[in-house]
Amino acid sequence: MAELSCEVLVVGAGPTGLMLANWLTRLGVHVLVADGKDGPTRESRALVVQARSLEIYDQLGIGDQVLEGAQRAEALAPGFGARAFGRIPLGPLGAGVTPYPFIEILEQSRNEEILYENLQKLGGDVLWERPVTAVVQTDEGIEAKVGNDTVRARFCVGCDGANSLVRRARRIDFEGVTNPHRFFVLDAVGAAGLVAGAVNARPDGADFLLAFPMRGEANWRLIGLVQDVDGSGALDEDDARIRMRQKFGVTYQRSRWFATYRVHHRVAAAFRDGPFLLAGDAAHVHSPVGGQGMNTGLQDAHNLAFKLADVLRGRRRDSWLDRYEAERRPVARTLVATTDRLFGFVTSTQLPFRLLRRVVVPLLAPIGVRLLPRSSGGSRLFQYVSQIRIHYRLDPKVTSGRRDPVVGRRLPWTGSNYAVLRAAAWQIHGYGGVTAGQAPDLGIPVHVFPPAPTTPLRPGLFYLVRPDGFVAGRAEPGEAEERFRHAMAR
C-alpha cells in the first residue's frame, strides 16, 4: 500500500478522462488517471466524432491520427422502413464553417487508444486495474482509495460513466428519465440493404434503425429497438436479425458484437461540488440520436482542463471553476432535452405518434433530400449536430437577450486561422482594417488575418480568443485594452 499525490485525480480512462488527462498534462498539471479496466475499451457503443471534437483533436496535435483511423460518412440517408429516399451530402452543409464538414466514424475504443498513446508521449500514464472505491473531501482537497493505495489531490474529476462513483459519493442527483424500450447495438459484417457511405436513419410505424458505415467493406454499426420476435423469451441477436430483415430489408452475414441496453436521459444536478467535478457520462447521458454523447464528454474535458490549469497555477481564484458548470451544464441540458423529444417521437408506440411517423417521414424526407443541401437551414442543422454552434454566456450577470454572433462562441473558421490555436494560449485576432501595432499590449500573441467576409468576423475590430478557442470579447482598437483586460479577468 502506497500514498500517492497529484494535483488532479481523474477517475475513469474513457474518452472524456483521457482527453482531460491529455490537456492537463500538456498544460503542465500533475495528473493521475485511475481505472478498474485492464486497458482501453475493446467494445464500445459510441463511434461518431463530430466536427467540433475533430477541431479539438487538431488543437491537441493528433487530428490527423483520428482522421486516418476513421471511416468517413459523406452523407445522410433518410428512409422509412425498407425504403431509402436518397442521400443528403454532408460536405456542402459544412463547407466554409469547419475544416471537417463530414461525420467521421471512429469507435470509442480507437479514440481511447489514440488518446492513451498521446498521453504516454506527453509523459503521462493510466493506473489500470486500479478501481477508485472511495473519495472524501479534506482540508487540502480530496483523498481517494485507488486500488490498494491512497491518493491525495487538490481536485478530483469523475469521468467514470453513468454509474459514477464520484457522483454517488457526493450525493449529486442524476435528474431525468429512462426510456422504457430496450435497444440493440450490433456490429455487422457483410450487411446489405443500406445506402453505402452514409448514415442511414429509418423510422417505421413502431420501430427505427440507425446504421453507421464502419471501416471495411460492408461493415456497419446497427442500432435499433429489440423485441422478443422469435418467442424464445430472451432478447437476443436473432430477434434483431429477424426484425431488421422484415421491417427494413437489411440483412448481414455475421456479427462481431451484439449487446442490448436501455437509453437514459439524465443530467447531474451539479457539475461541481467543492473540489469534485463531473464530466462526460458521469454528468449527462442521452439517446444515440445525433451521435453526440462521446463528443459532449470530449468537449467537457477540453473546457475544464484550461480552467483547472488556471486555478492550479494561480492565474485564477478557485471560484473560476464555477464557470465550468455555468458553461457546460446548459449545453448538456439542451442536448438531453432535444434528444429526449426527438427520441420520444421516433420510439413512441402511441397510435398518434405511429401514424404521424407514417405520414410525416415519407412526405418530408424526400423533400429534405432535394432542398437541404442548397439551403441555409441545412448548414445550420449541420452546425447544431456537429456542435460548432454552442454558445456560452460569458458574463454571469447577463442571463437573457440576443446571443452575440461571435462572442461566447467557438472562433469562426476562416480557412487559415486555426493553426495558431495549437498554442493553447490567450491571443488577439484581427480580420482586416487593423494592424498588429494597434493591438493592446496585454503580453499575449497578436495575429492579423485577411478579411473574412463569409464569417461574422468584421474588419476594424480586435477579437480576444481564449485558450480553448472560444471568443471572449471584441472591441475597436481604442477600447480593446480596457475591454479585454476585463474579459480576461471575468
N, C-alpha and C positions, 0 to 999 in steps of 0.2 A: 504494500500500500504506500502510495506516494502523495505528496502535496504539490500541486501544480498551480501556477498563477499566470494570468494573462490580462490583457485589457478588455477583450470581448470574448465571451464563450458563445459559440454558435452551436445550437442544439439541432442536429439534423443536417445530413450531407446530401440532400436532394438538390435540384437545380437552384432553388432560392438560397439555401445555405451555402452552396459552393460559389454562387455569384457574389454573395455578400463577402465571403472569405477572400475571394479574388480581389475585390475592390479594396477591402480593408488592408490586406497585405500590401497591395500596390501603394496605398496611401500611408504606409509606414506604421500601421497599427498592429500590435502583437495580438494575434487571434488564435484561439484553439477551436477546432471543429470536432464534435463528437457524434458518433452514430453507432447504433447497435448492429447494423448490417456489416457484412464482411467486405464490402466494396460497392462500387456504383451499381445502381439498379440494373437488372437484366431484362425484366419485362415491365412495360410501362403503358399507361393509358394516354398520357399527354404526348403529343407529337407535332403540333403546329408551332412554328416560330414565325411570329408576326414581324412586320417591318420595323416597328419601334424597338423590339428586342434585338433585331439584327443591327440597328444603329448603335445599341449599347455594346453588343459584341464587338463591333468595329472600333468603338472608342476604347475598348479594353485591348484591342490589337489582335483579336482572334476571329474577326468576321469571316475571313477567307476560309478558315478551317471549318466553320459552321456551314458555309455555302458548299464547300467541297463534299461534305458528308450528307448533304440534304438532297431530297428529291423535290424538284420544283413543281408546284401545281400552278399551271399557267392560266387556269380558267375556273369558273364556277359552272356547274351543270345542273340546273334545276330540273325537276321532273315530278311526276306523280305516279305512284305505283310502278308499273313496268315501263312507263313512257318517259323518255328524256326529251326535253324541249330545246336542246341545243347548248351552246357554250356562250358564256359571258367572259371574254378575255379580261384578265386582271391587269395586264400591262398598261393599257390605256387609262384605266381607272386610277392607277397610282403614279402615272408618268408626271414628272415635274415636281412631285411633292416629297419623294423619298428616293434614295438610291436603290431601294429594294421593293419594286412595285409588284411583287408576287407574294404567294404564300409558300413558304418553304416547309417541307415535311421532314422532320428530324425527331426521332423518338427521344423521349425523356432520357433513356439510358445513354444515348450517344451525346446528348447535351451534357449529362453528368460527366462522361468520360473526358470530353474536351475541356470542361471547366476544371476537373480534377488534375488533368495533365498540366494545364496552365498554372494552377495553384502550386504544383510542385516546382515548376520552372521559376516561380516567383519566390520560392524558398519556404512555402507553407506545406502543410500535410493535413491528413484527417486521422483522428483516433478511431479507427474502425474496430468493430466488435467491442465498443465501449459505450453501452447504453447509459443515458442520463436517467437516473431513477429518483432523484430528489433535488429540488432547488429551494433555497431560502434567501431572504434578504439579510444583509449585515450592515454594519455602520460604514464599511468601506465599499459596499456594492452588493455582490452576491456570493453564495457558496453553493457548490453543486456536488452531488455524488456522481462520479463518472466512472463506470466500471467499479474497480476496487479502489479508485483514487478519489481524492478531494481536490476540486478546482476552485480557486478564488479568482474573481474577476471584478472589474468595475461595472460591466454591463453583461447581460445575458439576452440573446435573441432566440426566440423559439421559432425555428424553421422546421418543426417536427410534425407537420401534417395535420389533417383534420382531427385526429385524436391527441393533439398536442399535450404533452405532459406539462410544459411550461404554462400554457393557458389554463389547464385544470388546476395546477398548483397555486396559481394566483387567483383562482375562482372568478375568472372572467367569463361571463355568459357568452354562449355561441348562439346568437339570435337568428331564427329563421325556421325553415320547414324542410321536411324530407319528402321527395316525390314518392307517391305510393307505388309506382311501377318498378319493375326490375329490368335492367338493361344488360345487353351483352356487349363485349368487345372481343374482336376476332381478327387475327392476322391471317389472311387468306393467300394461298399460293394458287396460281392458275385461275384467277377469277374471270368471269365473263358476264356480259350484260351491263357493263358500265361504260360511261364516256371516258376515254383514255386521257390521262394527263390533267384531269380536272377533279375538283372536289365535288362529288355528286351528293345532292340533297334531295331526297324524295320522301315527302309525306304520303300518307294514304288515309283512307277514311278513319281507321283506328290504329294506325301504325306509322313508322317512319324508318328511314335508313339513311345514314351518313356514311360516305365512302371516301377515303383519302388515299391517293396513289403513293406507294412506297417504292424504295429502290428495288430494282429487279423487274423483269418482265412479268406483267400480270400479277404483281404483288399488291395487296390492298389491305388497309385497316378498315374494318367494317364495324359500325356501331348501330344498335337498334334495340327495339323492345323484344323481350323474350317471354314466351308463354309456353305452357305445357301442351304443345301441339300433338305429340305422339302418345299422350296418355300414360307416360312412364312414371308420373308422379314426381319427376325431377326436372329442373330447368337446366338442360344440357345443350351441347352443340347441335345435336340432331334437331332439337326444337328450332334453333336459329336457322339451320340449313334449310329445313322444310319451309319455314315461313318466308325466308328470302326468295326461294325459288317460286313459291306460289304467289306471293304478293308483288315481288319486284322483278321477277325474271332473272335473278342474279344467282349464278352457280360458281363453284370453285372446286379444285381438285383435292386439296388438303389444307389443314390449318397448322400454323406454327405455334399458335397460342389462342386460348379461349378462356374467358372469365366472365362472371356476372357481377353486377354491383347495383347499388341504389344511388340516385343522384340527390345531393343535398344543396340547398340554397341558404347559406348562413354567413353572417358577418360577426366577428368578435365585437363585443360591446365597447372594448377599448383596445387600441393597438399599443398602448404604453401603460405600464404600472410601475412607476419609480424606475429602478434600474433594469426592469424587464420589458422587452419589446417583442412583438409578434410580426411575422411576415409570411407571405405565401399562404399555403392551405391552412396553416395554423390560425390565420387571421380571416380567411374568406374561402368559401367553396361554392361552386355553382355548376350548372349543366355544361356539357361539352359543346353546346351550340356556340359557334363563333370561334372555337379553338383559342380561348383567351386565358384559361386558368394558369398554365405554367408561365405564360408571358407576364401576367399581372404580378406573379411572385418574383420573377426576374427583375421587374421594374421597381417593386418594393425594395428589393435588396440594393439596387443601384441608388435609389433615393436616400435610403437610410445610411449607407456607407459613408457618404460625404458628411452627413450630419454628425455621426458618431466620431469621425476623424476630427471635425471642427471642435467638438467638445473636449475630446481627449487631448488635443494639442493646445487647448486654452484659448482658441480663437473665438469661442462662443461659450456662453453660460449653459448650464445644464438644461435650462428651460427651452433651449433651441431644439431639443429633441421632441418637444410637443408639436413642432411644425411637421414632423413625420406623420403623426396621426391626422393633423389638420389637412395635409395634402393627400395622403394615400387612402384614408378611410372613405372619404366621399367617392373616390374612384371605385372602390370595392362595392360600396352600397349601390351606386348607379349600375354597375355591371351585374350585380346579383339581381337587382330589381328587373333589369331589362331581360336578362336570360331567363329569369323565372316566368315573366309574362310570355315570352316567346315559346319557351318550353311548354308552358301550360296550353298555349294554343295548339302546338304540334302534337301533344300527347293526350290531351283531354279525351275521355271516352264518352262524354256527354253528347247527346244527339245533336244539339245545335252546333257545337264545335265540329263534329264529324261532318255534318252537312256543309258547314262553312268551308272546311278544307276541300271538300269535293268540288265546290263551286269556285271558290276564290283562287286556289292554286292553279288549276288548269287554265283559268281565264287570264290571270295576271302574269304567270311565269313566262309564257311565250312573248308577251309584250315587253317584259323586262329584258329578255334576251336581245331584242331588237333595239331598245331605247337606252338602257343603262350605259353601254359603252360610249355613247355620244352625249351624255347628259352630265351636268354639274352635280346632280343628285347621286349619280353613280360614283363620282370621285369622292363626294362627301361620305357616302356609305363605306367606301374602302378605307377612308381615313379613320372613321369610327372603329371599324372592325380591326384595323391594323394598329390601333391605339396611338396614333400620332396626333389626334385632336384633343388629347387630355389637357385639361386646364386646371391650374392651381390658383386659388385666391391667395395672393402673396401678402396682402395686408389684412391681418386678422380683424381689423375694425370694419372692413367692408365685407358685408355678407350677402349683398344683393346688387342688382344693377347689371347693365350690359357688360358682357365679357370683352376684354380687350383682345384685338385680333393677334397680338404678338406677346405682350407682357403676360407672364404666367403660363405660357405655352412653350413647348419644345421649339428651339430655334428653327425657323423655316429653312429648308434646304434650298440652296441656290445652284447647286452643281459643283461648287468649289469651296464651300465654307465649312465643311465638316472635318477636314483633316486636322485643323488647328484644335478641334475639341479633344483630340487624343492627349493633349497636355493635362486635361482634367483639372483645370485651374480657372479662377475668375479671369475674364477677359472683356475687352471692349471692342465692339464691331461697328463699322460704318459701311454704308452701301450707297456710295455716290454722294457728291455735294459736300463732302468733308475731307479733311486731311488728318493724318496721324498727329500732326503738330497742334491741331485744335483740340485734341482729346485731353481730358483732365488727367493730371499726374497722380494716379492712385497706386502706383507701384505694381501695376498689372499689365499684361501684354495688350497691345492695341493692334487690331487688324482691319485694314481698309480694303473693301472689295468693290468690284464694279457694281453699278446699279442693278437691282433685281426687280424689274417691273412686273414680273409674273407672280411675285410674292407680296405679302403685306408689309415687307420691309421697305421703308421710304428713304429717299435721299435727303441729305441735310440733317440727319439725326444720328446720334450715337445710341447703341444698344448695349446694355450691360448683361453679359451672359454668365450664368452660374457654372460651376464645375460640372454639374450633371447635364448641361446643355439646355437648360430652361432659361428663358429671358426674364431677368429680374427688374429691368427698368429701361426706359428710353427717354431721351432729352435732347434738346438743341444744345450746341456746343457751350453757350454761355451759362446754361443751367445744369450741365451734366455733372459737375463736381459735387454740388450740394445734393442733387437728387440721387446720384449713385452712391455717395457715402451713406446716405440714409437707407437706401435699398440694401446695401451690404451689411448694415447693422440690424436690419429688421428681423 
